[in-house]
Amino acid sequence: FSLVAGIRPASPGFQSVLIAPQPGELKTIQATYPTRLGNIVADLRFEGGKATGTVSLPQGMTGEFVWKGEKISLKAGGNQV
């Protein structure tokens, strides 16, 4: 999860998450990461140097999605990246 999908805790107890994928040659990454707050679900596509898709965080969690130096704030529930 932490290497390819790039899902890592950003604070104790996974109150916040950092998602910085490293897909290499992969065109898609689909990951479900269980935490004590609930599942983090990522469905990502990589094409032409861009990352698109969705990230869903459980209630009570915030986060940040990082791709090629750009940062997107994530909130609980569904997020478009």
C-alpha positions in Angstrom: 0.0 0.0 0.0 2.7 2.5 0.9 4.9 1.8 -2.1 2.7 1.6 -5.2 -0.6 3.1 -4.0 1.3 5.6 -1.7 -1.1 5.3 1.2 0.5 6.4 4.5 -0.6 7.8 7.8 0.0 11.5 8.1 -0.8 11.7 11.8 -1.1 9.3 14.7 -4.1 6.9 14.5 -4.6 7.6 10.8 -6.6 10.8 11.6 -5.1 12.1 8.4 -3.6 10.3 5.4 -1.0 11.1 2.7 -1.6 9.5 -0.7 1.3 9.8 -3.1 1.1 7.0 -5.6 4.1 5.6 -7.5 2.5 3.6 -10.3 5.6 3.1 -12.5 4.3 1.5 -15.7 0.8 0.7 -14.2 -2.2 2.4 -15.9 -4.5 1.9 -12.9 -4.3 1.4 -9.2 -7.3 0.1 -7.2 -6.7 -0.2 -3.4 -8.7 -0.7 -0.3 -6.7 0.1 2.9 -8.4 -0.8 6.2 -7.9 1.6 9.2 -9.6 1.9 12.6 -11.8 4.6 11.2 -12.9 2.6 8.2 -11.6 1.8 4.7 -9.6 4.2 2.5 -10.6 3.3 -1.1 -8.6 4.6 -4.1 -9.5 4.0 -7.8 -6.8 5.8 -9.8 -5.9 6.0 -13.5 -2.6 7.3 -14.9 -2.2 8.5 -18.5 -0.2 11.1 -20.2 1.5 12.1 -17.0 -1.8 12.9 -15.3 -3.5 11.1 -12.4 -7.3 11.0 -12.3 -9.9 9.0 -10.3 -11.5 8.9 -6.9 -10.4 8.6 -3.3 -12.9 7.8 -0.5 -11.9 8.5 3.1 -13.9 7.3 6.2 -15.7 9.7 8.5 -13.3 11.6 10.8 -10.3 11.4 8.4 -8.8 14.1 6.2 -5.8 13.9 3.9 -3.7 15.0 1.0 -3.2 13.6 -2.5 0.2 14.4 -4.0 1.0 13.9 -7.7 4.0 15.4 -9.4 4.3 18.2 -6.9 0.7 19.1 -6.9 -1.3 18.7 -3.7 -5.1 18.2 -3.4 -6.8 18.3 0.0 -9.0 15.3 0.8 -12.0 15.3 3.1 -14.1 12.4 4.5 -16.3 10.8 1.9 -15.7 10.9 -1.9 -13.0 13.0 -3.5 -12.2 13.5 -7.2 -8.5 13.8 -8.1 
